Amino acid sequence: MKPIQKDELYQNLSEFLKGKGIELKEGAYTKGIHAGCSLLADAINLSQTGFERAKTGLGKKVDQVRQVIHEKTAPKRSPNSRPAARGPSTNSKGAAKKSPAKKRAGKNKSR
């Protein structure tokens, strides 16, 4: 978001009121309105800056939480193990190994 200029709110308010039939002429009350608009613009700009900082900080913390969750839930590997190659596993004779789930499924069918 682009920051709001100090006079921008006062000018927009003045034009809005002019459209409603109320003209702001220079005087004591307009100086107060102008000061109030200036303070409001400063407050909006500061809060927007704070929101951006909070969003950035929160994003960093969420990334840290994701990393910790990933590290805690990742499968453990022994120091000497290599990542398993894709494809069917084979035993020492070169025949494909059956997974335990398939063995159990086969046994249940014969009962």
N, CA, C and O of each residue as an XYZ file, in Angstrom:
444
protein
N       0.840     -1.175      0.000
C       0.000      0.000      0.000
C       0.887      1.241      0.000
O       1.901      1.294      0.696
N       0.497      2.224     -0.779
C       1.241      3.472     -0.812
C       0.879      4.291      0.434
O      -0.277      4.294      0.857
N       1.856      4.979      1.018
C       1.548      5.798      2.191
C       0.636      6.973      1.828
O       0.665      7.485      0.709
N      -0.159      7.377      2.793
C      -1.084      8.497      2.610
C      -0.350      9.784      2.957
O       0.290      9.878      4.004
N      -0.443     10.777      2.074
C       0.169     12.086      2.335
C      -0.653     12.816      3.394
O      -1.863     12.615      3.502
N       0.018     13.667      4.174
C      -0.651     14.349      5.279
C      -1.827     15.212      4.809
O      -2.861     15.242      5.475
N      -1.694     15.910      3.683
C      -2.759     16.784      3.194
C      -3.810     16.032      2.380
O      -4.880     16.574      2.101
N      -3.516     14.797      2.000
C      -4.402     14.040      1.126
C      -5.770     13.798      1.759
O      -6.792     13.980      1.098
N      -5.805     13.400      3.001
C      -7.090     13.161      3.673
C      -7.900     14.448      3.789
O      -9.107     14.444      3.548
N      -7.254     15.534      4.152
C      -7.961     16.805      4.304
C      -8.538     17.258      2.962
O      -9.671     17.735      2.902
N      -7.768     17.113      1.898
C      -8.256     17.516      0.578
C      -9.444     16.666      0.147
O     -10.423     17.190     -0.384
N      -9.364     15.368      0.371
C     -10.479     14.486      0.009
C     -11.714     14.788      0.855
O     -12.832     14.793      0.340
N     -11.519     15.037      2.143
C     -12.644     15.389      3.009
C     -13.270     16.712      2.567
O     -14.494     16.843      2.534
N     -12.438     17.683      2.229
C     -12.922     18.989      1.785
C     -13.747     18.848      0.506
O     -14.811     19.455      0.385
N     -13.260     18.051     -0.449
C     -14.010     17.848     -1.693
C     -15.302     17.073     -1.445
O     -16.328     17.365     -2.059
N     -15.256     16.086     -0.549
C     -16.463     15.338     -0.213
C     -17.519     16.269      0.374
O     -18.680     16.242     -0.034
N     -17.108     17.086      1.326
C     -18.064     18.008      1.947
C     -18.573     19.047      0.951
O     -19.734     19.452      1.006
N     -17.699     19.476      0.043
C     -18.107     20.449     -0.977
C     -19.199     19.840     -1.856
O     -20.132     20.537     -2.253
N     -19.091     18.559     -2.161
C     -20.114     17.858     -2.934
C     -21.432     17.764     -2.198
O     -22.488     17.666     -2.823
N     -21.385     17.794     -0.885
C     -22.598     17.747     -0.054
C     -23.143     19.147      0.232
O     -24.167     19.294      0.899
N     -22.455     20.173     -0.274
C     -22.930     21.540     -0.082
C     -22.283     22.257      1.095
O     -22.746     23.327      1.490
N     -21.225     21.691      1.662
C     -20.543     22.322      2.802
C     -19.137     22.701      2.353
O     -18.357     21.847      1.932
N     -18.826     23.987      2.446
C     -17.504     24.436      2.032
C     -16.675     24.763      3.270
O     -17.119     25.493      4.157
N     -15.462     24.209      3.314
C     -14.560     24.500      4.435
C     -13.748     25.748      4.093
O     -12.943     25.739      3.162
N     -13.967     26.822      4.854
C     -13.198     28.059      4.658
C     -12.138     28.124      5.732
O     -12.298     27.557      6.813
N     -11.049     28.820      5.433
C      -9.963     28.938      6.401
C     -10.475     29.558      7.694
O     -11.170     30.574      7.681
N     -10.124     28.935      8.797
C     -10.532     29.414     10.103
C      -9.995     28.489     11.169
O      -9.235     27.564     10.880
N     -10.390     28.739     12.395
C      -9.895     27.963     13.528
C     -10.358     26.509     13.445
O      -9.582     25.595     13.725
N     -11.616     26.289     13.063
C     -12.121     24.917     13.011
C     -11.458     24.115     11.884
O     -11.232     22.914     12.034
N     -11.144     24.775     10.748
C     -10.492     24.040      9.653
C      -9.069     23.644     10.018
O      -8.578     22.606      9.575
N      -8.403     24.469     10.827
C      -7.049     24.095     11.281
C      -7.109     22.848     12.154
O      -6.239     21.982     12.065
N      -8.131     22.757     12.993
C      -8.314     21.566     13.830
C      -8.624     20.330     12.996
O      -8.098     19.248     13.255
N      -9.489     20.499     11.987
C      -9.822     19.383     11.095
C      -8.582     18.940     10.326
O      -8.327     17.747     10.165
N      -7.815     19.922      9.853
C      -6.593     19.612      9.105
C      -5.602     18.862      9.994
O      -4.985     17.895      9.547
N      -5.445     19.291     11.237
C      -4.537     18.614     12.166
C      -5.021     17.195     12.452
O      -4.221     16.263     12.528
N      -6.345     17.037     12.610
C      -6.901     15.696     12.846
C      -6.666     14.773     11.659
O      -6.329     13.602     11.834
N      -6.844     15.303     10.452
C      -6.595     14.497      9.243
C      -5.119     14.113      9.136
O      -4.785     13.002      8.723
N      -4.252     15.035      9.508
C      -2.824     14.761      9.477
C      -2.455     13.654     10.465
O      -1.687     12.749     10.138
N      -3.008     13.736     11.671
C      -2.752     12.685     12.669
C      -3.307     11.339     12.213
O      -2.678     10.300     12.411
N      -4.479     11.367     11.607
C      -5.082     10.122     11.121
C      -4.217      9.504     10.021
O      -4.024      8.288     10.001
N      -3.699     10.319      9.114
C      -2.825      9.817      8.045
C      -1.564      9.197      8.642
O      -1.119      8.138      8.198
N      -0.986      9.858      9.650
C       0.200      9.301     10.312
C      -0.110      7.963     10.979
O       0.675      7.019     10.887
N      -1.260      7.888     11.650
C      -1.651      6.654     12.337
C      -1.860      5.515     11.336
O      -1.449      4.380     11.579
N      -2.499      5.831     10.218
C      -2.735      4.811      9.188
C      -1.410      4.324      8.616
O      -1.205      3.121      8.450
N      -0.516      5.252      8.318
C       0.786      4.869      7.745
C       1.604      4.023      8.716
O       2.225      3.038      8.317
N       1.604      4.412      9.991
C       2.362      3.644     10.985
C       1.757      2.251     11.195
O       2.484      1.265     11.317
N       0.437      2.179     11.234
C      -0.191      0.866     11.434
C       0.054     -0.031     10.222
O       0.250     -1.237     10.375
N       0.044      0.542      9.031
C       0.318     -0.253      7.829
C       1.749     -0.784      7.847
O       1.992     -1.930      7.471
N       2.686      0.041      8.280
C       4.075     -0.395      8.398
C       4.193     -1.527      9.427
O       4.901     -2.511      9.213
N       3.485     -1.361     10.544
C       3.488     -2.403     11.581
C       2.903     -3.710     11.081
O       3.424     -4.783     11.386
N       1.813     -3.630     10.307
C       1.205     -4.837      9.752
C       2.170     -5.540      8.800
O       2.265     -6.767      8.808
N       2.877     -4.781      7.991
C       3.832     -5.381      7.064
C       4.960     -6.076      7.819
O       5.374     -7.175      7.450
N       5.457     -5.435      8.877
C       6.516     -6.067      9.687
C       6.007     -7.329     10.357
O       6.694     -8.350     10.383
N       4.795     -7.254     10.899
C       4.220     -8.427     11.566
C       4.012     -9.566     10.573
O       4.270    -10.726     10.891
N       3.548     -9.235      9.378
C       3.327    -10.254      8.346
C       4.639    -10.930      7.977
O       4.691    -12.153      7.845
N       5.693    -10.150      7.810
C       7.006    -10.705      7.485
C       7.517    -11.589      8.620
O       7.997    -12.698      8.384
N       7.411    -11.094      9.848
C       7.871    -11.866     11.007
C       7.076    -13.144     11.189
O       7.638    -14.192     11.508
N       5.771    -13.060     10.987
C       4.931    -14.238     11.123
C       5.262    -15.265     10.054
O       5.276    -16.467     10.320
N       5.527    -14.789      8.844
C       5.917    -15.699      7.765
C       7.194    -16.451      8.090
O       7.305    -17.646      7.818
N       8.162    -15.746      8.676
C       9.418    -16.395      9.058
C       9.178    -17.446     10.140
O       9.736    -18.541     10.083
N       8.348    -17.109     11.123
C       8.061    -18.058     12.210
C       7.309    -19.286     11.694
O       7.583    -20.405     12.128
N       6.367    -19.086     10.777
C       5.639    -20.218     10.201
C       6.589    -21.121      9.435
O       6.472    -22.344      9.507
N       7.525    -20.540      8.706
C       8.524    -21.343      7.997
C       9.375    -22.151      8.970
O       9.699    -23.308      8.705
N       9.738    -21.536     10.106
C      10.511    -22.264     11.117
C       9.705    -23.427     11.691
O      10.242    -24.516     11.894
N       8.424    -23.200     11.952
C       7.564    -24.263     12.491
C       7.443    -25.390     11.472
O       7.512    -26.565     11.835
N       7.262    -25.040     10.203
C       7.185    -26.070      9.161
C       8.460    -26.892      9.108
O       8.409    -28.113      8.960
N       9.604    -26.227      9.229
C      10.886    -26.930      9.185
C      11.023    -27.886     10.367
O      11.478    -29.018     10.202
N      10.634    -27.441     11.546
C      10.715    -28.301     12.734
C       9.791    -29.500     12.578
O      10.170    -30.626     12.899
N       8.577    -29.259     12.085
C       7.644    -30.368     11.879
C       8.223    -31.350     10.862
O       8.142    -32.564     11.049
N       8.802    -30.824      9.795
C       9.401    -31.691      8.782
C      10.521    -32.531      9.371
O      10.609    -33.730      9.108
N      11.380    -31.898     10.171
C      12.505    -32.633     10.768
C      12.021    -33.696     11.743
O      12.599    -34.780     11.813
N      10.968    -33.398     12.496
C      10.478    -34.354     13.491
C       9.718    -35.507     12.842
O       9.730    -36.620     13.369
N       9.066    -35.268     11.724
C       8.247    -36.313     11.115
C       8.935    -37.033      9.963
O       8.401    -38.018      9.455
N      10.096    -36.571      9.542
C      10.810    -37.227      8.443
C      11.283    -38.607      8.891
O      11.648    -38.784     10.054
N      11.282    -39.586      7.988
C      11.762    -40.923      8.365
C      13.236    -40.876      8.733
O      14.029    -40.173      8.108
N      13.583    -41.639      9.760
C      14.973    -41.690     10.236
C      15.784    -42.594      9.310
O      15.290    -43.625      8.852
N      17.019    -42.206      9.039
C      17.932    -43.028      8.236
C      19.155    -43.338      9.069
O      19.609    -42.520      9.868
N      19.681    -44.542      8.869
C      20.927    -44.871      9.555
C      22.061    -44.143      8.842
O      21.921    -43.811      7.664
N      23.186    -43.882      9.522
C      24.272    -43.110      8.923
C      24.857    -43.745      7.664
O      25.331    -43.024      6.786
N      24.836    -45.100      7.549
C      25.452    -45.780      6.413
C      24.464    -46.058      5.285
O      24.863    -46.548      4.229
N      23.199    -45.759      5.484
C      22.205    -46.116      4.465
C      22.195    -45.103      3.333
O      22.515    -43.928      3.509
N      21.813    -45.605      2.162
C      21.661    -44.755      0.984
C      20.171    -44.647      0.702
O      19.397    -45.495      1.146
N      19.761    -43.627     -0.023
C      18.352    -43.578     -0.411
C      18.020    -44.783     -1.279
O      18.811    -45.151     -2.148
N      16.888    -45.392     -1.064
C      16.502    -46.588     -1.805
C      16.241    -46.239     -3.259
O      15.684    -45.188     -3.575
N      16.658    -47.146     -4.140
C      16.421    -46.948     -5.565
C      14.961    -47.239     -5.868
O      14.342    -48.074     -5.209
N      14.420    -46.567     -6.843
C      13.028    -46.795     -7.237
C      12.934    -48.131     -7.973
O      13.909    -48.586     -8.572
N      11.787    -48.738     -7.927
C      11.585    -49.983     -8.650
C      11.377    -51.128     -7.671
O      11.464    -50.933     -6.458
N      11.102    -52.325     -8.192
C      10.841    -53.470     -7.309
C      12.102    -53.926     -6.594
O      13.196    -53.909     -7.158
N      11.928    -54.337     -5.340
C      13.049    -54.878     -4.563
C      13.295    -56.308     -5.000
O      12.363    -57.018     -5.376
N      14.543    -56.729     -4.951
C      14.864    -58.112     -5.320
C      15.613    -58.761     -4.180
O      16.302    -58.086     -3.416
N      15.478    -60.080     -4.063
C      16.244    -60.799     -3.056
C      17.572    -61.225     -3.662
O      17.889    -60.823     -4.782
N      18.360    -62.031     -2.949
C      19.702    -62.397     -3.406
C      19.674    -63.216     -4.700
O      20.672    -63.227     -5.421
N      18.580    -63.895     -5.020
C      18.490    -64.714     -6.231
C      17.983    -63.903     -7.421
O      17.870    -64.440     -8.522
N      17.678    -62.633     -7.225
C      17.234    -61.792     -8.321
C      15.725    -61.787     -8.501
O      15.212    -61.096     -9.381
N      15.008    -62.546     -7.684
C      13.548    -62.572     -7.799
C      12.958    -61.409     -7.010
O      13.518    -60.981     -6.001
N      11.852    -60.919     -7.472
C      11.205    -59.787     -6.797
C      10.630    -60.242     -5.470
O      10.051    -61.324     -5.365
N      10.798    -59.392     -4.443
C      10.246    -59.690     -3.121
C       8.784    -59.263     -3.097
O       8.408    -58.263     -3.709
N       7.972    -60.025     -2.390
C       6.584    -59.625     -2.194
C       6.496    -58.812     -0.916
O       7.172    -59.099      0.072
N       5.667    -57.811     -0.953
C       5.505    -57.011      0.262
C       4.648    -57.794      1.241
O       3.843    -58.632      0.836
N       4.822    -57.514      2.565
C       4.022    -58.220      3.573
C       2.532    -58.016      3.361
O       1.755    -58.924      3.656
N       2.107    -56.890      2.872
C       0.681    -56.639      2.671
C       0.121    -57.569      1.611
O      -0.999    -58.059      1.749
N       0.887    -57.819      0.552
C       0.427    -58.704     -0.500
C       0.357    -60.139      0.008
O      -0.559    -60.879     -0.350
N       1.321    -60.538      0.842
C       1.318    -61.883      1.402
C       0.073    -62.099      2.258
O      -0.594    -63.128      2.157
N      -0.228    -61.111      3.102
C      -1.384    -61.225      3.972
C      -2.662    -61.269      3.149
O      -3.577    -62.031      3.460
N      -2.727    -60.477      2.128
C      -3.919    -60.442      1.290
C      -4.129    -61.800      0.634
O      -5.263    -62.271      0.540
N      -3.058    -62.432      0.183
C      -3.143    -63.742     -0.447
C      -3.605    -64.804      0.527
O      -4.375    -65.690      0.157
N      -3.148    -64.729      1.766
C      -3.534    -65.711      2.782
C      -5.002    -65.564      3.124
O      -5.687    -66.566      3.331
N      -5.503    -64.339      3.189
C      -6.899    -64.116      3.546
C      -7.829    -64.658      2.480
O      -8.927    -65.110      2.805
N      -7.431    -64.628      1.224
C      -8.285    -65.088      0.151
C      -8.478    -66.602      0.208
O      -9.545    -67.101     -0.146
N      -7.445    -67.342      0.654
C      -7.529    -68.794      0.658
C      -8.335    -69.329      1.828
O      -8.680    -70.511      1.819
N      -8.643    -68.556      2.797
C      -9.385    -69.028      3.985
C     -10.819    -69.223      3.728
O     -11.561    -69.614      4.629
